[in-house]
Amino acid sequence: MSKTKKSESNFLVQGSILAVASIISRIIGLLYRIPLKSIIGDIGNDYYGTAMEIYSILLLISSYSLPLSVSKLVSTRVAKGQRKNAYRIFKGALIFATISGAIAGLIVYFGADIITTYIVRTPLSIFALQVLSPTLFIVAVLGVIRGFFQGMGTMMPSAVSQLIEQVVNAAISVWTAYMLYQYGSKIGAVLGNPSTYAEAYGAAGGTIGTGAGAFGALLFTLFVLLAYRPKYRKMSQRDKGKNVESYGTVLYVLVITIIPVLLSTTIYNITSFLDMGAFKQIAAFQGYQAKEYSTMWGIYVGEYKVLVNVPIAIASSLSASSVPSLSTAFAAKDIAQVKRKVAYSIRFIMVIAIPCAVGMGVLASPILQLLFQDSRELPARMMQIGAVSIVFYSLSTLSNGILQGINRMNIPVRNAAITLVLHIGVLAALMYGLDLNIYAVVWANTFFSFVMCILNGLAIKKYLKYRQEVPRTFIIPGISAVVMGAAVYGIYYFLMKTVKINAVSTFVSILVGVCVYGILLLLLRGLRENELRSFPMGNLIIKIAKKLHLM
């Protein structure tokens, strides 16, 4: 295998490792949200989701950009043989993370009352939010260590730490939510409102698990880092860099790298926070009762977003793995290799995101009944309307990473800012003009992700002189997914008339859908053998496909 081919294969393998870990993490996250919802209910989910949204914004501002920035800066220095400077970047980022994480944690703890009462109109989410304050510091340090290893070209520490984080999170969240729900009931009985305080304290129990999971992941990455240090010191002895960067230079480089990534990720991800504030404020103005809009938002964050984010996690993982790889190729001025990596990653994402969108749209209600025992029309309609956003969010998330990897870090910022203004306008128009309540949020987010796809795609085309191959990337997966959707729909409703058990009908129809999609994709030559090899269990898939004469 040539060096270029090996590099491209390793690029997708590393992306696949992180993607598989992210999917497993999301599935664990999905599974623990089922008992969590049964404990705290829709309104408790609103308190939990509100706290997590506020936490996420401060996490974005304080440290979310650190892994991406550190991986980019470390990978470019390692590519030039400057391992001492790469390690200095790591140490400088740790200092930055310690300061920013501590400040963010203090803001959350002491500002929780003002934020929850006056900004998001959900006062009882204060308990869940304050519990999250130390987690901001933990995650900041954890992000730097993950970014360092990603910059070194290995996703394994990040992948394993993600799994540890979610397993600990799931176990602790459910247990503490149950215990604090009981405690909240007693306090509420004294204050005359047992159910409300039970839900609020139960939500706080859920956020305790978030902190515990992050702490478990941090302990693991610290262990790996300590074990890796002797080997890294030996490699640093062959350092080709003549000048060792001062810590002043390191902090300056970090800041100028972090700011564009920070602005991009903040603007890109702040939509959910703004949606929450705008939705609740407008709903209250329109005459909806607090319990009504709290329930709707609880369903949105506790069911719809949890499900939609599972396939989107693949794009986030591949985006994270693509930045150091693209940065290395771009620094070496190997534009041909950059274009090949872009083509591979976009095709990989579309092959997965398109059938996920179709499947979730077709089986919206069955999946919700299976996972959340929820047969209501509201969450099912949300899933059917918003399923297409899986494709748009996957592609826009990945394209953000691509632009950052080729040193066009300001472009996603500009695109996200333009789209955010349009998004808020659309949301307000849909709520005020058409009174679509929570559906307006789903439509507006789909619009946001679609416009980001268009703007980022035009930027990639402009700066890389790049044109995406369309038939195998979009058309063949699209045709395969449509046929799959028809098959899934038919099988499910046939089984519901005969077997009449939702769980059996859903599982069988999903299994049939995977087989139909995979067979059609191979028959229509949507994927080639060399591309399949970089997929998880790719060699096994190739072996089976050849035995069945599918390739």
N, C-alpha and C positions, 0 to 999 in steps of 0.2 A: 504494500500500500504506500502511495506517495505521501510525502510530508504534508502536503495541502489537504489531501483526502483524510489523512489521519487526524489533522487538526479539526476539520469540519465534523468528522465522526465524534471526536472527543467533545466538541462544542455541544452537539446535540445530546450525547450521553450524559454530560454534566447537567445540561438543562433538564433531561429526563429524570435524573436522580432527584433533583430539587422538585420537579413537577410531581413525581410519584409521591414524594414525602408530603408535598402540599395537599395533594388529593386525599391521601390517607388522613392527614391532619384535619382537613375540612370534613371528611366523613366522620371522624371522631367528634369534631365540633358539632356536626349535624346530629349525631346520635345522642350526645349529652344534652342538646337543647330540647330533645323530646321529653325526658323526665323533668328537666328544668321548667319547661312550659306547663307541664301538668301540675307542678308544685306552685308556681307563682302566677299562672294564668296570663291572659292577654294584657291586663293593666300592669302586672308585674313585669312582663316583657317590655312594656313601654318604659318603665323606670330603668330597667336593665339596659335597654337599647339607647335611651337618652344619655345615661352615664357613659356608655361605651362610645357614643358619638362625640361627646365633649372630650373624653379621654383621647380619642383617636386624633382629634384636631391638635391638641397640645402635644401629642406624641409626634405628629407630623412636623410641627414647628420645632420641637426640641431635638428630635433624634431620628426621625424616619428616613431622612435623606442621608444619614451617616453610612449605612451599609453600602449603598450604591456609590457614594462619593469615595469612600475608602477603597472599595473594590476597584474602581476606575483608576485612582491614583496609584495604588499598589501594583496593579497589573502593568501599567505603563512603565513603572520603574523596574519591575522584575524583567520585563521584556528587554530593557536596556542593560541588564546585569547589575542594577543598582540596588542590591538587597539591603544595604545599610540604610539607604534613604527610604526604602519601602517600609522598614521597621520603624523609622522615625515618624513616618506618616501615621503608622498605627499608634504609636505612643502619643503623638500630638492629638490624634482623634480621641483617644481615651480621656485626655485632659478636657477637651471640648465637651465630650459626652457627660463627664462627671458634673461639670458646671451647668450645662444646659438642662440635664435631667433633674438636677436638684432644684433649679429655679422653677421648672415646669411643675414639679411635684408640690412645691410650696404654693404656687398660684392656684393649683387645683384644690388643695386642702383648705386654704384660707378664703378662696374666692368662690367655693362651691355654692354657698347660699345665694349670692348675687346671681350667679350664672343660671342656676336651676329655677330660681323664682322669677326673675325679670326677663331673662333672654329666651329660655325655652319653655316657660310656663309649666314646668313639671317640678314643683317644690320638693316632693317626696323622693325624687331621685338623688337627693343630696347625700344620703347614706351610702348608696352604691358608688357615687362619684368620689367621695372622700376616701373610701377604702382603696381606690385605684391610685391615689397620689404616690405612694412609694414605688409602684410598678413603673412609673415614668423613668425613674432613675435606673432601675434594674434593666429595663429594655434598652435604654440608651447605651449602656456599657455592653450589653449582649449584642446589639447591632454592630458595634465597632469590631468585635471579635469575629462575628459572622462575615462582615465585609472584608476583613483581612484574609480569611481563608478563601473566600470567593475570588479575591484578587490574586491569590496564589494558584488559582486554577482548580481548586477542589471544592465541590459543593457538599461533600459528605458531612462535615461538622454541622453545617447549617441544616441539612436534611434530618440528621439524627436528632439534633437539638429541637427542631420543630416538632418531631414526633413525641419526644419527652415532654415538651411544653404542653402539648395538647392532651396527652394521657393524664398528666398530673392535674391539669386544668379541669378535665372532665370529672375525674374522681373527686377532687376537692370541691368543685362548684356545686355538684348535686348534693353532696353531704352537707356542706355549710348552708346552702340554700334551704334545705329541709329544716335544719336545726334553727336557723335564724327566722324562718317563717313561723315556727312554733313560738319562738321568743317574741316576735312581732305581734302575734295574736294576743299574747298576754298583755303586752303594753297597750295595744289597741283596745282591749277590753276595759282597761282602766280609763283610757281617754275617750271611750265611747265610739270607737271606729276600728274594730278588730281586723276586718278584712283588708282595709287600706294599708294599715301599718304592717300587717303580715306580708303583704305583697312588696312593700318598700324594703323591709328587712330581708325578705327572701331574695330580692334583686341584689342587695348588698352581699349576701352569701355567694351569689353567682360570681360577683366581681372579685371576691377573695380568691377564687380559683384561678382567675387570670393572673394575679400577682404570684401565686404559688407556682403556677406553670412556668412563668418567666424566670423565677428564681431557680427552679430545677434545671431549666435549659442553660442558664448562666453557669451553674456549678459544672455542668458537663463540658461546656466550651472552655471554661478555665482549666479543667483537667486536661483536655486535648491540647490546649495552648502550652501548658507547662511540659507536657510530654514531647511536644514538637520543638520547643526552644533549643535543645542541644543540637538537633539536626540542622535547624536554621542557622545557628551560629557557625557550624562547619561550612555551610554553603556560602555564608557571608564572607568567609575568608578568601573566596575567589571573586570578590566584588570587583566589578570593572569600573565603578564610578570613581572618578578622581576627587570630586568635591562632595563632602558630606553637608547636606542642607542643614542650616540652623533651625532651631525650633520656631524662631520668628518667621522664617520662610515657610516652614511646614504649616504653621497656623494660617498664614496668609493664603497659601495654596488651598488649604482646606476650606477656608471661608469663601473664596471666589469660586470654588467648585460646588460647595454646599448650597450657596444662595440660589443659583438657577435651578438646581434639583429640588431644593426646598420650595421655591415658588411654584414650580411645575407640579410637584406632588401635592402641595397644599391646595392650590387652586383646583387641581383635578379631583381631589378627594373631599374638599370642603363642601361640595354640592350636597352631600347627605346631611351635613349639619345645617346648612342653609335651608334645605328642604324641610327639615324637622321644624325649625323656627318659623318659616313662612307658612307651612301647612297648619300648624297649631294656631298661629296668630290669625290667619285668614279664616280658618274654620270657626274660631271663637267669634270673630267679627260677623260671620254669616249666621250665627245663632246656634251652632252645634254645641251640645253640652260637653263639659270636660271629659266625662266618662266615654262619650261617643268617639271623640277624636283620639282619646288615649287608647281605646280599644283598636281603632283602625290602625294607628301607628304601631301598636304592639304586634298586630298581625303582619304588618309590612316588614318590621325589623326582625320579628321572631320566627317567621315562616318564609315569606317571599325572599328576603335578602339572604337568609341562611342557605336556601336551596340554590339560588342563582349564583352565589359566590363560590360554590364548589367547582364548577368548570372554569370559572374566571381565574381561579387560583393557579391553573396551569399556565395561563398567559403571564401572570405575575412572576411565577418561578422562572419561566423562560426569559422574561424580560430581565430579571436579576442576573441570570447566567450569561445573557448576551452582552451586557455592558462591558465587563472586563475583556471578553473575547473579541468583541468588535473594536474596543479601544486599542488592543494589542495589534490587531491587523491594520487598523487605521494609522497607528503610530508608525508602522513599518511601511506605510504608503502602498499596501497591497490591496488596492481597491477592488480587484477582481475577486479576491477572497472575501472581502467585506460583502460584496453583492451576493456571493453564493451563500454566505451565512444568513443574510437577510431573507433570501428566497427560501432556504431550508426552514427557518424559524416560522415564517408566515404560513408556509404550507402545513407545517406540523400543527400549528394552532388551529387553522381552519378545518383540518381533517377531524379534529376533536370537537371544536366549538359548534360547528354547524349541526351535527347530529344531536348534540346535547340540547341545543335550542329547540329543534324539532321534537325531540323526545319529551322534553319538559312541557312544551306547548300541548302536545297530544294527550299526555298522561297527567295533566296538571292536577285534576281532582283525585284520581286514583293514588298518586304519590302522596298528596296531602292527607288523604284518609289513612294510608298505610303508615306514614311517619308520625302524624300529629292527631290522628283520629278526628280530622276536621273535614266535614263534608259541606261546609258553608260555601255559598256562591262567591262571596267576596274574595277570599284568598285564591280560589281557582281562577277567577277572572283576572286577578293580578298576574298570575303565572302565565296565562294565555296571552295577555297583552304584552308582558315584559320579557317573554322568552327570547325574542329576537335580539334583545339587548345583550344577551350572552355573547353573540357573535361580535357585535360592535364594541363592547367593553374589552373583550379579549384582544381584538385587533388594535384598538386605540392604546391599551396598556402596553402591548408589545411595541408598537410604533414609538411610544414615548421613550422606551429603553433604547431602541435603535438610534433615534436622534441624539440621545445623550451619549451613546457609544461612539458616535462619529463627531463629537465635539460641537454639536449644534444644540447646546443645552438651553439656549434662550427661546428656541422655536416652540417647544411644548408649553413653555410659560405663556407666550403670546397666544398660542392657539387655545389653551385652556381658559385664559382670561376672556377672549372673545366669546368662546362657547358658553362660559358661565353666565355672562350678561344675557345672552340670548335664552339660555336655559331658564333663568329666573323670570324673564318676560313671558316665556311660554307657560311656565307653572302658574303664574298669577293670572294669565289670560284664561287658562283652562279651569282654574278654580272660580274666578269671578264671573267669567263669561258663560261657562257651560256647567258650573257647579258639579264638577266631576270628583270632588273630595279626594280621597286617597288615590283614585285612578289617575288623577292629574299628576301626581308625583311619579307614578310608573311611566306615563307617557313622556313627561318632561325629561326623565333620566334616559329613556331610549333615544330621545332627540339629542341630548347632550353627547352620548356615546357615538351616535351616528356622525354628528358634525365633527367631532374630534378625529374620527377615522378619516374623513375627507381631507381635513386640513393637514393632518400628519402625513397622510399618503402623498399629498401634493408636495410637501416639504421634502420627503424622502426622494421623490422623483426628481425634484429640482437639484438637491445637493449631491446626490449620488449618480445622477443621470440614469436612474434605475426604473425599470418597468417590470412589474410583477407578471409572471407567467399566469394566465387566467384559467385556462381549461382545467388543469390538474389541481389548481389551488382552490378554485371557487365552484366551477360548473360541475365537475364530476362529483365532488363531495355533496354539492347541493342536490343533484339528481338522485344520488344514492340515499341521501337523508330523506327526501320526499317519498321515495318508494318504501323506505324503512318505516316512515311515519304512517303510511297507509296500512302496511302489514301489522304494525303495532296496534293501530286503532281497531282493525278487523279482529285480530287475535284476542285482544282484551274484551271486546264486547261479545264475542262468541263464547269465551270462557265464562263471562258473567251471566250469560243465559243458561249455561250448562252446569258449570261447577258452582257458580254463585258465591265465590269467596274472593274478596278483593285482593288479599295478600297474594294468593296463588295466581290469580289472573294478572296482577301487576308484574310479579317476578317473571312469570313465563313470557309475557309479552315483551318485557325488557330484554330477556335473553334472546328471544327470536329476533328482536330489532337489532341487537349487536351483531348477530350472525348474518342477517340480511344485509346490513350496512357494510360489514367487512367483506363479504363475498362480492357485492356489487363494486365496491371500491377497487378490489383487486382485478376483477374481470374487466373493468373499464380503464385499467392501468392508471388509477389515481395515485398509487404509490409504487415505487420501484424497489427492487431488492436491496440496493445499497441504502435507501432511505429507511426501510423497515429494520435494518440491522441496528440502527441507532435508537429504535423504540424499545421500551421496556419489554422483555421477553421476545425481542425481535427475531432472534434465531429460531425459536420455537414456532413462531407464527409463520416464518418462511418454510420451515420443514413441513408443517401441516398444509400450507397453501400448495406446495409442490406435490404432496401426496394426493391432494384433491384436484390437481391440474388447474389451479386458479392462477398460476404464474409459471 
